[in-house]
Protein backbone atom coordinates (compact mmCIF):
# COMPACT_ATOMS: atom_id res chain seq x y z
CA UNK A 1 0.00 0.00 0.00
CA UNK A 2 2.86 2.38 0.81
CA UNK A 3 4.51 1.63 -2.53
CA UNK A 4 1.39 2.62 -4.48
CA UNK A 5 1.08 5.90 -2.61
CA UNK A 6 4.75 6.69 -3.17
CA UNK A 7 4.43 5.97 -6.88
CA UNK A 8 1.37 8.22 -7.08
CA UNK A 9 3.43 11.07 -5.62
CA UNK A 10 6.28 10.39 -8.05
CA UNK A 11 3.95 10.33 -11.06
CA UNK A 12 2.26 13.52 -9.88
CA UNK A 13 5.60 15.32 -9.68
CA UNK A 14 6.78 13.98 -13.02
CA UNK A 15 3.63 15.40 -14.64
CA UNK A 16 4.57 18.84 -13.24
CA UNK A 17 8.06 18.86 -14.80
CA UNK A 18 7.11 20.31 -18.21
CA UNK A 19 5.30 23.27 -16.66
CA UNK A 20 8.17 23.82 -14.21
CA UNK A 21 10.68 23.76 -17.06
CA UNK A 22 8.56 26.26 -19.03
CA UNK A 23 8.42 28.60 -16.02
CA UNK A 24 12.18 28.38 -15.58
CA UNK A 25 12.74 29.19 -19.27
CA UNK A 26 10.32 32.11 -19.10
CA UNK A 27 12.13 33.39 -16.00
CA UNK A 28 15.33 33.67 -18.10
CA UNK A 29 13.77 36.09 -20.60
CA UNK A 30 14.24 39.34 -18.58
CA UNK A 31 17.90 38.52 -17.92
CA UNK A 32 18.50 37.74 -21.58
CA UNK A 33 16.76 40.94 -22.65
CA UNK A 34 19.13 42.92 -20.42
CA UNK A 35 22.10 41.19 -22.05
CA UNK A 36 20.91 42.33 -25.48
CA UNK A 37 22.15 45.81 -24.54
CA UNK A 38 25.60 44.65 -23.45
CA UNK A 39 28.61 46.55 -24.77
CA UNK A 40 30.04 43.16 -25.77
CA UNK A 41 28.91 41.76 -29.12
CA UNK A 42 29.46 38.17 -27.95
CA UNK A 43 27.01 38.69 -25.07
CA UNK A 44 24.41 40.29 -27.36
CA UNK A 45 24.83 37.41 -29.85
CA UNK A 46 24.54 34.77 -27.11
CA UNK A 47 21.44 36.37 -25.58
CA UNK A 48 19.73 36.66 -28.97
CA UNK A 49 20.53 33.03 -29.76
CA UNK A 50 19.17 31.83 -26.41
CA UNK A 51 16.00 33.89 -26.83
CA UNK A 52 15.50 32.30 -30.22
CA UNK A 53 15.88 28.88 -28.63
CA UNK A 54 12.98 29.75 -26.33
CA UNK A 55 10.74 30.46 -29.32
CA UNK A 56 7.34 32.04 -28.63
CA UNK A 57 8.04 31.98 -24.88
CA UNK A 58 10.42 34.89 -25.53
CA UNK A 59 7.85 37.09 -27.26
CA UNK A 60 8.52 39.84 -24.72
CA UNK A 61 11.99 40.24 -26.23
CA UNK A 62 10.63 41.21 -29.66
CA UNK A 63 11.17 45.00 -29.28
CA UNK A 64 14.75 44.59 -28.04
CA UNK A 65 15.56 42.03 -30.74
CA UNK A 66 14.07 44.31 -33.38
CA UNK A 67 16.46 47.01 -32.20
CA UNK A 68 19.37 44.64 -32.76
CA UNK A 69 18.53 44.38 -36.46
CA UNK A 70 20.57 47.61 -36.73
CA UNK A 71 23.45 46.39 -34.53
CA UNK A 72 26.95 47.25 -35.73
CA UNK A 73 27.95 43.56 -35.56
CA UNK A 74 26.78 41.35 -38.42
CA UNK A 75 26.64 38.19 -36.29
CA UNK A 76 24.44 39.94 -33.73
CA UNK A 77 22.11 41.16 -36.48
CA UNK A 78 21.81 37.64 -37.88
CA UNK A 79 21.17 36.16 -34.41
CA UNK A 80 18.45 38.78 -33.85
CA UNK A 81 16.82 37.95 -37.23
CA UNK A 82 16.93 34.25 -36.45
CA UNK A 83 15.51 34.78 -32.95
CA UNK A 84 12.66 36.93 -34.28
CA UNK A 85 11.84 34.23 -36.83
CA UNK A 86 11.80 31.58 -34.08
CA UNK A 87 9.67 33.75 -31.81
CA UNK A 88 7.30 34.68 -34.60
CA UNK A 89 7.85 38.40 -34.07
CA UNK A 90 9.89 39.43 -37.06
CA UNK A 91 8.74 42.77 -38.42
CA UNK A 92 7.55 42.94 -42.02
Biopython code that builds the backbone (N, CA, C, O; Angstrom):
import numpy as np
from Bio.PDB.StructureBuilder import StructureBuilder

atoms = [
    (1, "UNK", "N", (0.830, -1.200, 0.000)),
    (1, "UNK", "CA", (0.000, 0.000, 0.000)),
    (1, "UNK", "C", (0.870, 1.259, 0.000)),
    (1, "UNK", "O", (0.554, 2.229, -0.689)),
    (2, "UNK", "N", (1.959, 1.248, 0.766)),
    (2, "UNK", "CA", (2.857, 2.385, 0.810)),
    (2, "UNK", "C", (3.552, 2.614, -0.519)),
    (2, "UNK", "O", (3.819, 3.755, -0.897)),
    (3, "UNK", "N", (3.848, 1.523, -1.233)),
    (3, "UNK", "CA", (4.508, 1.628, -2.528)),
    (3, "UNK", "C", (3.607, 2.341, -3.532)),
    (3, "UNK", "O", (4.071, 3.202, -4.279)),
    (4, "UNK", "N", (2.348, 1.994, -3.554)),
    (4, "UNK", "CA", (1.394, 2.618, -4.479)),
    (4, "UNK", "C", (1.254, 4.106, -4.217)),
    (4, "UNK", "O", (1.192, 4.905, -5.152)),
    (5, "UNK", "N", (1.204, 4.477, -2.952)),
    (5, "UNK", "CA", (1.081, 5.895, -2.608)),
    (5, "UNK", "C", (2.339, 6.661, -3.012)),
    (5, "UNK", "O", (2.259, 7.784, -3.510)),
    (6, "UNK", "N", (3.490, 6.049, -2.794)),
    (6, "UNK", "CA", (4.750, 6.693, -3.170)),
    (6, "UNK", "C", (4.822, 6.881, -4.680)),
    (6, "UNK", "O", (5.248, 7.933, -5.157)),
    (7, "UNK", "N", (4.413, 5.877, -5.422)),
    (7, "UNK", "CA", (4.433, 5.969, -6.882)),
    (7, "UNK", "C", (3.462, 7.044, -7.372)),
    (7, "UNK", "O", (3.742, 7.735, -8.351)),
    (8, "UNK", "N", (2.333, 7.183, -6.699)),
    (8, "UNK", "CA", (1.375, 8.217, -7.082)),
    (8, "UNK", "C", (1.999, 9.604, -6.916)),
    (8, "UNK", "O", (1.793, 10.485, -7.751)),
    (9, "UNK", "N", (2.756, 9.792, -5.841)),
    (9, "UNK", "CA", (3.432, 11.070, -5.619)),
    (9, "UNK", "C", (4.481, 11.299, -6.704)),
    (9, "UNK", "O", (4.590, 12.402, -7.239)),
    (10, "UNK", "N", (5.247, 10.266, -7.030)),
    (10, "UNK", "CA", (6.283, 10.389, -8.051)),
    (10, "UNK", "C", (5.649, 10.759, -9.389)),
    (10, "UNK", "O", (6.119, 11.683, -10.053)),
    (11, "UNK", "N", (4.602, 10.065, -9.795)),
    (11, "UNK", "CA", (3.953, 10.334, -11.065)),
    (11, "UNK", "C", (3.349, 11.737, -11.085)),
    (11, "UNK", "O", (3.373, 12.409, -12.116)),
    (12, "UNK", "N", (2.815, 12.175, -9.966)),
    (12, "UNK", "CA", (2.256, 13.522, -9.876)),
    (12, "UNK", "C", (3.339, 14.565, -10.111)),
    (12, "UNK", "O", (3.117, 15.546, -10.821)),
    (13, "UNK", "N", (4.497, 14.361, -9.524)),
    (13, "UNK", "CA", (5.597, 15.317, -9.677)),
    (13, "UNK", "C", (6.184, 15.273, -11.080)),
    (13, "UNK", "O", (6.566, 16.309, -11.625)),
    (14, "UNK", "N", (6.258, 14.102, -11.660)),
    (14, "UNK", "CA", (6.780, 13.984, -13.018)),
    (14, "UNK", "C", (5.880, 14.735, -13.991)),
    (14, "UNK", "O", (6.371, 15.356, -14.935)),
    (15, "UNK", "N", (4.577, 14.685, -13.772)),
    (15, "UNK", "CA", (3.634, 15.403, -14.636)),
    (15, "UNK", "C", (3.852, 16.910, -14.551)),
    (15, "UNK", "O", (3.557, 17.625, -15.508)),
    (16, "UNK", "N", (4.359, 17.403, -13.434)),
    (16, "UNK", "CA", (4.569, 18.835, -13.237)),
    (16, "UNK", "C", (5.857, 19.330, -13.887)),
    (16, "UNK", "O", (6.029, 20.539, -14.041)),
    (17, "UNK", "N", (6.758, 18.445, -14.268)),
    (17, "UNK", "CA", (8.061, 18.857, -14.796)),
    (17, "UNK", "C", (7.976, 19.741, -16.034)),
    (17, "UNK", "O", (8.679, 20.750, -16.087)),
    (18, "UNK", "N", (7.149, 19.417, -17.040)),
    (18, "UNK", "CA", (7.111, 20.311, -18.212)),
    (18, "UNK", "C", (6.697, 21.740, -17.866)),
    (18, "UNK", "O", (7.275, 22.689, -18.394)),
    (19, "UNK", "N", (5.720, 21.907, -17.001)),
    (19, "UNK", "CA", (5.303, 23.270, -16.660)),
    (19, "UNK", "C", (6.378, 23.967, -15.828)),
    (19, "UNK", "O", (6.565, 25.176, -15.962)),
    (20, "UNK", "N", (7.074, 23.244, -14.990)),
    (20, "UNK", "CA", (8.171, 23.819, -14.214)),
    (20, "UNK", "C", (9.296, 24.258, -15.150)),
    (20, "UNK", "O", (9.853, 25.344, -14.995)),
    (21, "UNK", "N", (9.619, 23.420, -16.105)),
    (21, "UNK", "CA", (10.675, 23.764, -17.059)),
    (21, "UNK", "C", (10.280, 25.000, -17.868)),
    (21, "UNK", "O", (11.120, 25.863, -18.123)),
    (22, "UNK", "N", (9.029, 25.093, -18.269)),
    (22, "UNK", "CA", (8.559, 26.255, -19.030)),
    (22, "UNK", "C", (8.666, 27.520, -18.186)),
    (22, "UNK", "O", (9.072, 28.567, -18.689)),
    (23, "UNK", "N", (8.305, 27.434, -16.909)),
    (23, "UNK", "CA", (8.418, 28.601, -16.025)),
    (23, "UNK", "C", (9.872, 29.025, -15.868)),
    (23, "UNK", "O", (10.176, 30.218, -15.864)),
    (24, "UNK", "N", (10.771, 28.053, -15.739)),
    (24, "UNK", "CA", (12.180, 28.383, -15.584)),
    (24, "UNK", "C", (12.724, 29.040, -16.844)),
    (24, "UNK", "O", (13.519, 29.976, -16.758)),
    (25, "UNK", "N", (12.305, 28.560, -18.017)),
    (25, "UNK", "CA", (12.744, 29.185, -19.268)),
    (25, "UNK", "C", (12.196, 30.605, -19.368)),
    (25, "UNK", "O", (12.922, 31.525, -19.745)),
    (26, "UNK", "N", (10.937, 30.784, -19.037)),
    (26, "UNK", "CA", (10.323, 32.114, -19.099)),
    (26, "UNK", "C", (11.000, 33.070, -18.119)),
    (26, "UNK", "O", (11.109, 34.264, -18.396)),
    (27, "UNK", "N", (11.451, 32.557, -16.986)),
    (27, "UNK", "CA", (12.134, 33.394, -15.995)),
    (27, "UNK", "C", (13.469, 33.919, -16.524)),
    (27, "UNK", "O", (13.971, 34.930, -16.032)),
    (28, "UNK", "N", (14.053, 33.241, -17.523)),
    (28, "UNK", "CA", (15.330, 33.668, -18.098)),
    (28, "UNK", "C", (15.170, 34.859, -19.035)),
    (28, "UNK", "O", (16.134, 35.585, -19.273)),
    (29, "UNK", "N", (13.975, 35.071, -19.568)),
    (29, "UNK", "CA", (13.768, 36.091, -20.599)),
    (29, "UNK", "C", (14.215, 37.485, -20.149)),
    (29, "UNK", "O", (14.952, 38.133, -20.892)),
    (30, "UNK", "N", (13.809, 37.982, -18.974)),
    (30, "UNK", "CA", (14.244, 39.337, -18.580)),
    (30, "UNK", "C", (15.766, 39.484, -18.500)),
    (30, "UNK", "O", (16.311, 40.516, -18.890)),
    (31, "UNK", "N", (16.442, 38.466, -18.000)),
    (31, "UNK", "CA", (17.905, 38.517, -17.922)),
    (31, "UNK", "C", (18.515, 38.560, -19.313)),
    (31, "UNK", "O", (19.454, 39.316, -19.561)),
    (32, "UNK", "N", (17.983, 37.750, -20.219)),
    (32, "UNK", "CA", (18.504, 37.735, -21.577)),
    (32, "UNK", "C", (18.223, 39.052, -22.296)),
    (32, "UNK", "O", (19.054, 39.526, -23.071)),
    (33, "UNK", "N", (17.068, 39.640, -22.046)),
    (33, "UNK", "CA", (16.757, 40.937, -22.652)),
    (33, "UNK", "C", (17.778, 41.983, -22.194)),
    (33, "UNK", "O", (18.246, 42.788, -22.999)),
    (34, "UNK", "N", (18.119, 41.970, -20.916)),
    (34, "UNK", "CA", (19.129, 42.923, -20.416)),
    (34, "UNK", "C", (20.467, 42.717, -21.130)),
    (34, "UNK", "O", (21.165, 43.685, -21.434)),
    (35, "UNK", "N", (20.821, 41.473, -21.395)),
    (35, "UNK", "CA", (22.102, 41.187, -22.048)),
    (35, "UNK", "C", (22.123, 41.641, -23.507)),
    (35, "UNK", "O", (23.196, 41.807, -24.088)),
    (36, "UNK", "N", (20.953, 41.840, -24.097)),
    (36, "UNK", "CA", (20.911, 42.327, -25.480)),
    (36, "UNK", "C", (21.497, 43.725, -25.605)),
    (36, "UNK", "O", (21.865, 44.142, -26.703)),
    (37, "UNK", "N", (21.591, 44.454, -24.501)),
    (37, "UNK", "CA", (22.147, 45.810, -24.542)),
    (37, "UNK", "C", (23.589, 45.859, -24.028)),
    (37, "UNK", "O", (24.116, 46.937, -23.752)),
    (38, "UNK", "N", (24.210, 44.710, -23.903)),
    (38, "UNK", "CA", (25.596, 44.650, -23.449)),
    (38, "UNK", "C", (26.513, 45.385, -24.423)),
    (38, "UNK", "O", (26.227, 45.458, -25.618)),
    (39, "UNK", "N", (27.595, 45.917, -23.917)),
    (39, "UNK", "CA", (28.607, 46.548, -24.767)),
    (39, "UNK", "C", (29.373, 45.491, -25.564)),
    (39, "UNK", "O", (30.015, 45.806, -26.566)),
    (40, "UNK", "N", (29.304, 44.256, -25.120)),
    (40, "UNK", "CA", (30.044, 43.158, -25.773)),
    (40, "UNK", "C", (29.166, 42.452, -26.809)),
    (40, "UNK", "O", (28.075, 41.976, -26.496)),
    (41, "UNK", "N", (29.655, 42.393, -28.029)),
    (41, "UNK", "CA", (28.912, 41.756, -29.117)),
    (41, "UNK", "C", (28.672, 40.279, -28.832)),
    (41, "UNK", "O", (27.613, 39.752, -29.170)),
    (42, "UNK", "N", (29.642, 39.601, -28.214)),
    (42, "UNK", "CA", (29.455, 38.172, -27.952)),
    (42, "UNK", "C", (28.313, 37.935, -26.966)),
    (42, "UNK", "O", (27.603, 36.935, -27.078)),
    (43, "UNK", "N", (28.127, 38.830, -26.014)),
    (43, "UNK", "CA", (27.012, 38.692, -25.071)),
    (43, "UNK", "C", (25.677, 38.986, -25.746)),
    (43, "UNK", "O", (24.683, 38.311, -25.476)),
    (44, "UNK", "N", (25.649, 39.987, -26.621)),
    (44, "UNK", "CA", (24.413, 40.290, -27.357)),
    (44, "UNK", "C", (24.039, 39.112, -28.262)),
    (44, "UNK", "O", (22.875, 38.716, -28.327)),
    (45, "UNK", "N", (25.042, 38.555, -28.963)),
    (45, "UNK", "CA", (24.827, 37.414, -29.847)),
    (45, "UNK", "C", (24.290, 36.220, -29.060)),
    (45, "UNK", "O", (23.317, 35.584, -29.467)),
    (46, "UNK", "N", (24.930, 35.923, -27.930)),
    (46, "UNK", "CA", (24.539, 34.771, -27.113)),
    (46, "UNK", "C", (23.118, 34.934, -26.575)),
    (46, "UNK", "O", (22.337, 33.983, -26.585)),
    (47, "UNK", "N", (22.784, 36.124, -26.112)),
    (47, "UNK", "CA", (21.438, 36.369, -25.579)),
    (47, "UNK", "C", (20.393, 36.231, -26.678)),
    (47, "UNK", "O", (19.335, 35.642, -26.458)),
    (48, "UNK", "N", (20.682, 36.767, -27.856)),
    (48, "UNK", "CA", (19.729, 36.660, -28.974)),
    (48, "UNK", "C", (19.532, 35.191, -29.352)),
    (48, "UNK", "O", (18.406, 34.752, -29.585)),
    (49, "UNK", "N", (20.608, 34.452, -29.409)),
    (49, "UNK", "CA", (20.526, 33.026, -29.755)),
    (49, "UNK", "C", (19.689, 32.259, -28.737)),
    (49, "UNK", "O", (18.851, 31.436, -29.108)),
    (50, "UNK", "N", (19.914, 32.528, -27.464)),
    (50, "UNK", "CA", (19.171, 31.832, -26.413)),
    (50, "UNK", "C", (17.697, 32.220, -26.428)),
    (50, "UNK", "O", (16.835, 31.378, -26.175)),
    (51, "UNK", "N", (17.399, 33.472, -26.720)),
    (51, "UNK", "CA", (15.998, 33.890, -26.826)),
    (51, "UNK", "C", (15.323, 33.177, -27.996)),
    (51, "UNK", "O", (14.170, 32.759, -27.894)),
    (52, "UNK", "N", (16.041, 33.044, -29.094)),
    (52, "UNK", "CA", (15.497, 32.302, -30.224)),
    (52, "UNK", "C", (15.219, 30.857, -29.873)),
    (52, "UNK", "O", (14.229, 30.284, -30.327)),
    (53, "UNK", "N", (16.084, 30.265, -29.069)),
    (53, "UNK", "CA", (15.877, 28.877, -28.633)),
    (53, "UNK", "C", (14.593, 28.738, -27.818)),
    (53, "UNK", "O", (13.968, 27.678, -27.816)),
    (54, "UNK", "N", (14.205, 29.797, -27.136)),
    (54, "UNK", "CA", (12.978, 29.753, -26.332)),
    (54, "UNK", "C", (11.722, 29.871, -27.192)),
    (54, "UNK", "O", (10.626, 29.532, -26.747)),
    (55, "UNK", "N", (11.881, 30.347, -28.411)),
    (55, "UNK", "CA", (10.741, 30.461, -29.320)),
    (55, "UNK", "C", (9.695, 31.435, -28.802)),
    (55, "UNK", "O", (10.040, 32.463, -28.219)),
    (56, "UNK", "N", (8.414, 31.121, -29.010)),
    (56, "UNK", "CA", (7.337, 32.037, -28.626)),
    (56, "UNK", "C", (7.329, 32.428, -27.145)),
    (56, "UNK", "O", (6.747, 33.448, -26.775)),
    (57, "UNK", "N", (7.970, 31.626, -26.305)),
    (57, "UNK", "CA", (8.042, 31.976, -24.877)),
    (57, "UNK", "C", (8.814, 33.280, -24.658)),
    (57, "UNK", "O", (8.687, 33.911, -23.609)),
    (58, "UNK", "N", (9.608, 33.680, -25.648)),
    (58, "UNK", "CA", (10.424, 34.892, -25.525)),
    (58, "UNK", "C", (9.807, 36.071, -26.270)),
    (58, "UNK", "O", (10.515, 37.011, -26.630)),
    (59, "UNK", "N", (8.521, 36.034, -26.501)),
    (59, "UNK", "CA", (7.848, 37.093, -27.259)),
    (59, "UNK", "C", (8.077, 38.473, -26.655)),
    (59, "UNK", "O", (8.079, 39.465, -27.383)),
    (60, "UNK", "N", (8.267, 38.557, -25.363)),
    (60, "UNK", "CA", (8.519, 39.840, -24.716)),
    (60, "UNK", "C", (9.825, 40.490, -25.143)),
    (60, "UNK", "O", (10.038, 41.677, -24.897)),
    (61, "UNK", "N", (10.699, 39.723, -25.778)),
    (61, "UNK", "CA", (11.986, 40.245, -26.231)),
    (61, "UNK", "C", (11.913, 40.841, -27.631)),
    (61, "UNK", "O", (12.906, 41.373, -28.127)),
    (62, "UNK", "N", (10.751, 40.760, -28.274)),
    (62, "UNK", "CA", (10.630, 41.213, -29.660)),
    (62, "UNK", "C", (11.103, 42.658, -29.872)),
    (62, "UNK", "O", (11.861, 42.899, -30.811)),
    (63, "UNK", "N", (10.695, 43.626, -29.048)),
    (63, "UNK", "CA", (11.172, 45.000, -29.280)),
    (63, "UNK", "C", (12.697, 45.126, -29.188)),
    (63, "UNK", "O", (13.313, 45.796, -30.016)),
    (64, "UNK", "N", (13.297, 44.492, -28.198)),
    (64, "UNK", "CA", (14.751, 44.586, -28.044)),
    (64, "UNK", "C", (15.470, 43.884, -29.192)),
    (64, "UNK", "O", (16.481, 44.379, -29.689)),
    (65, "UNK", "N", (14.952, 42.738, -29.609)),
    (65, "UNK", "CA", (15.564, 42.030, -30.739)),
    (65, "UNK", "C", (15.414, 42.826, -32.030)),
    (65, "UNK", "O", (16.325, 42.845, -32.859)),
    (66, "UNK", "N", (14.283, 43.473, -32.201)),
    (66, "UNK", "CA", (14.068, 44.305, -33.379)),
    (66, "UNK", "C", (15.106, 45.425, -33.428)),
    (66, "UNK", "O", (15.607, 45.771, -34.498)),
    (67, "UNK", "N", (15.424, 45.985, -32.264)),
    (67, "UNK", "CA", (16.460, 47.008, -32.199)),
    (67, "UNK", "C", (17.819, 46.488, -32.625)),
    (67, "UNK", "O", (18.629, 47.239, -33.168)),
    (68, "UNK", "N", (18.080, 45.213, -32.384)),
    (68, "UNK", "CA", (19.375, 44.637, -32.757)),
    (68, "UNK", "C", (19.509, 44.405, -34.258)),
    (68, "UNK", "O", (20.604, 44.102, -34.733)),
    (69, "UNK", "N", (18.434, 44.539, -35.005)),
    (69, "UNK", "CA", (18.533, 44.383, -36.455)),
    (69, "UNK", "C", (19.422, 45.471, -37.059)),
    (69, "UNK", "O", (19.864, 45.353, -38.201)),
    (70, "UNK", "N", (19.679, 46.526, -36.290)),
    (70, "UNK", "CA", (20.565, 47.608, -36.729)),
    (70, "UNK", "C", (21.901, 47.585, -35.984)),
    (70, "UNK", "O", (22.648, 48.562, -36.032)),
    (71, "UNK", "N", (22.205, 46.496, -35.304)),
    (71, "UNK", "CA", (23.452, 46.388, -34.534)),
    (71, "UNK", "C", (24.655, 46.547, -35.452)),
    (71, "UNK", "O", (24.587, 46.208, -36.634)),
    (72, "UNK", "N", (25.741, 47.055, -34.919)),
    (72, "UNK", "CA", (26.955, 47.252, -35.725)),
    (72, "UNK", "C", (27.642, 45.924, -36.073)),
    (72, "UNK", "O", (28.448, 45.873, -37.002)),
    (73, "UNK", "N", (27.330, 44.856, -35.337)),
    (73, "UNK", "CA", (27.952, 43.558, -35.559)),
    (73, "UNK", "C", (27.041, 42.661, -36.406)),
    (73, "UNK", "O", (25.885, 42.429, -36.055)),
    (74, "UNK", "N", (27.571, 42.169, -37.509)),
    (74, "UNK", "CA", (26.782, 41.352, -38.425)),
    (74, "UNK", "C", (26.259, 40.066, -37.777)),
    (74, "UNK", "O", (25.125, 39.663, -38.034)),
    (75, "UNK", "N", (27.076, 39.423, -36.943)),
    (75, "UNK", "CA", (26.635, 38.185, -36.287)),
    (75, "UNK", "C", (25.490, 38.445, -35.315)),
    (75, "UNK", "O", (24.584, 37.622, -35.182)),
    (76, "UNK", "N", (25.529, 39.569, -34.649)),
    (76, "UNK", "CA", (24.444, 39.942, -33.735)),
    (76, "UNK", "C", (23.167, 40.201, -34.531)),
    (76, "UNK", "O", (22.087, 39.759, -34.139)),
    (77, "UNK", "N", (23.291, 40.911, -35.640)),
    (77, "UNK", "CA", (22.112, 41.164, -36.480)),
    (77, "UNK", "C", (21.491, 39.855, -36.961)),
    (77, "UNK", "O", (20.271, 39.699, -36.938)),
    (78, "UNK", "N", (22.326, 38.924, -37.393)),
    (78, "UNK", "CA", (21.815, 37.639, -37.879)),
    (78, "UNK", "C", (21.168, 36.843, -36.746)),
    (78, "UNK", "O", (20.132, 36.212, -36.954)),
    (79, "UNK", "N", (21.762, 36.862, -35.555)),
    (79, "UNK", "CA", (21.170, 36.161, -34.413)),
    (79, "UNK", "C", (19.819, 36.773, -34.054)),
    (79, "UNK", "O", (18.882, 36.056, -33.702)),
    (80, "UNK", "N", (19.721, 38.095, -34.144)),
    (80, "UNK", "CA", (18.451, 38.776, -33.852)),
    (80, "UNK", "C", (17.393, 38.378, -34.881)),
    (80, "UNK", "O", (16.251, 38.092, -34.521)),
    (81, "UNK", "N", (17.775, 38.361, -36.172)),
    (81, "UNK", "CA", (16.824, 37.951, -37.225)),
    (81, "UNK", "C", (16.339, 36.524, -36.988)),
    (81, "UNK", "O", (15.145, 36.237, -37.072)),
    (82, "UNK", "N", (17.270, 35.650, -36.695)),
    (82, "UNK", "CA", (16.932, 34.251, -36.452)),
    (82, "UNK", "C", (16.023, 34.109, -35.233)),
    (82, "UNK", "O", (15.054, 33.350, -35.264)),
    (83, "UNK", "N", (16.335, 34.837, -34.163)),
    (83, "UNK", "CA", (15.515, 34.780, -32.949)),
    (83, "UNK", "C", (14.102, 35.295, -33.227)),
    (83, "UNK", "O", (13.125, 34.695, -32.781)),
    (84, "UNK", "N", (13.994, 36.391, -33.954)),
    (84, "UNK", "CA", (12.665, 36.928, -34.278)),
    (84, "UNK", "C", (11.868, 35.944, -35.117)),
    (84, "UNK", "O", (10.660, 35.803, -34.924)),
    (85, "UNK", "N", (12.525, 35.264, -36.041)),
    (85, "UNK", "CA", (11.840, 34.229, -36.829)),
    (85, "UNK", "C", (11.325, 33.108, -35.927)),
    (85, "UNK", "O", (10.193, 32.649, -36.079)),
    (86, "UNK", "N", (12.168, 32.671, -34.985)),
    (86, "UNK", "CA", (11.795, 31.577, -34.083)),
    (86, "UNK", "C", (10.665, 31.977, -33.142)),
    (86, "UNK", "O", (9.804, 31.165, -32.803)),
    (87, "UNK", "N", (10.681, 33.236, -32.728)),
    (87, "UNK", "CA", (9.673, 33.746, -31.806)),
    (87, "UNK", "C", (8.354, 34.005, -32.547)),
    (87, "UNK", "O", (7.267, 33.911, -31.978)),
    (88, "UNK", "N", (8.492, 34.332, -33.826)),
    (88, "UNK", "CA", (7.298, 34.684, -34.595)),
    (88, "UNK", "C", (7.011, 36.162, -34.537)),
    (88, "UNK", "O", (5.876, 36.588, -34.751)),
    (89, "UNK", "N", (8.047, 36.962, -34.243)),
    (89, "UNK", "CA", (7.846, 38.396, -34.072)),
    (89, "UNK", "C", (8.646, 39.246, -35.026)),
    (89, "UNK", "O", (8.876, 40.427, -34.766)),
    (90, "UNK", "N", (9.074, 38.657, -36.134)),
    (90, "UNK", "CA", (9.891, 39.435, -37.063)),
    (90, "UNK", "C", (9.047, 40.473, -37.773)),
    (90, "UNK", "O", (7.994, 40.155, -38.326)),
    (91, "UNK", "N", (9.509, 41.718, -37.757)),
    (91, "UNK", "CA", (8.743, 42.774, -38.418)),
    (91, "UNK", "C", (8.730, 42.564, -39.927)),
    (91, "UNK", "O", (9.633, 41.948, -40.493)),
    (92, "UNK", "N", (7.696, 43.083, -40.559)),
    (92, "UNK", "CA", (7.552, 42.943, -42.019)),
    (92, "UNK", "C", (8.576, 43.773, -42.748)),
    (92, "UNK", "O", (8.604, 43.777, -43.979)),
]
sb = StructureBuilder()
sb.init_structure("model")
sb.init_model(0)
sb.init_chain("A")
sb.init_seg("    ")
for serial, (resi, resn, name, xyz) in enumerate(atoms, 1):
    if name == "N":
        sb.init_residue(resn, " ", resi, " ")
    sb.init_atom(name, np.array(xyz, "f"), 0.0, 1.0, " ", f" {name:<3s}", serial, name[0])
structure = sb.get_structure()
